[in-house]
Amino acid sequence: MNPVIAVSPEIIMMVWGLLTPLLDAFTKEKDRKRLTYWAFTGLVASLIASIALINVEANIWGGIILIDPFSQFFKIIFLIVALLVVGTAVSTKEIEDTGVYFSLVFYATLGMMLVASSGELITLFVSLELATLSIFALVGFIKKDPASSEAALKYFIIGAFSSAVILFGMSLIYGVTGSTYLSVISESISALVAGHGTFNPILALGVLLLIAGFGFEIAAVPFHLWVPDTYQGAPTSITLFLATGAEAMGFAAVFRIFGGSLGALSELWMLAFALLAILTMTWGNVAALAQSNVKRMLAYSSIGHAGYILIALAVVTPLGFAGGFLHILAYVFMAGGAFAVVSFFANTYNAHTYEDYRGLRDLAPTTSLAMVFFLLSLAGVPPLAGFLSKFILFAAAIDAKMAILAIFGVINSAVSLYYYSHVLKNMYFRDLPKKVERKPEPRLFLFLIVASVVLTFVIFLDSGRFIDLTMDAAKAIL
């Protein structure tokens, strides 16, 4: 296949990222919305190209870039997240220099897409850094806000530390296998295990370092300490980017490396991921109970959901991986939509805490109703996407004789319903404390959150199609 066609989604992102600041320089202040639609157009074009290549399989440039159902699935996820970020920017007053902002969004998304397609460790690491450094700049984008600067500093320090740990782990694996190509690493480790069957301490250390390094990227406990402050201090549209896109990127790398290359060592890391899953889902949901700030509550909730996805890595079966992928897809719509709503309420009505959400149903009826569906889906209530993905994950755990993971998952889902209900109670069962002028809900913003609500239902109602899609992605790497 022609390499240019195979990587056309990435080429579109690169070109749009270059042209956006140039277009911004010639755009008048009153025409800023045109820049938003320009960014929206580029993302849609890349999304269409990714969907067109969904069933294509190709090794580009000797296996450096892999085009397969797995990489295309995650590219679609990253582009959907970027669309939500751009749409959320319409309703925010936080962002001033929109040209640079959108350009950084394009390059962060480009880095994420390349991570999903990487067939070689150095390419994966450089792609990871492209995304991470772009997001770091976005987190600290509100220069006059000390909270944004603090969030950026914490994200940068933790990101640099995790990158060093990941690179050290990769170097040890390279030292044992003699290659940075994932396919060669898989063959070398399989031959090593089959030929000797002995414990290799250097290889084991490399695997543990990768688990720790990527643990920071996916916000797994105990590597999660940066999450609440960074999520709260960042512009809310970028918190959306962190909680959905950046987390999905970390999981894409983990699934590609562990499922595709380190499968022969699964007995070494399955138990570690099982323990991380229990700790992460439990701590995330318990800590969310103590929050009064909605954005911070959703930050802890995102930690809990990372724990659910980790179940897939603990069971290592096609069904488990499909459940993990489906939960990532569902999470993009339900959590991405929830963070978009939080951004709108914060910037339009200065609503940040549960109390601030009192009576918002009267000021923003469509947005408030969308928030209801997002939170119910996050809790795993049928007939919404969150229920389906959790059901498949828990079924995979039971099928793999790891029912303890399913038990913890069900208990934590029940706990989450309690703190999500605080938001719903204040929006619908309490009145506005004072008269507030109603402001319009931006049309592009409404389109995106309504589409997200519809898709949370569609994933459940048309479950067969989406399960087949995620099963194809799982089989591409297992």
Helices and strands as residue ranges (DSSP letters): H 3-6, H 8-25, G 29-31, H 32-52, E 58-60, E 65-67, H 69-89, H 98-117, H 121-139, H 146-177, H 182-195, H 201-217, H 227-233, H 236-240, I 241-246, H 247-254, I 255-259, H 260-260, G 263-265, H 266-289, H 294-315, H 318-349, G 355-357, H 360-363, H 365-379, H 385-399, H 403-428, H 443-461, H 463-475
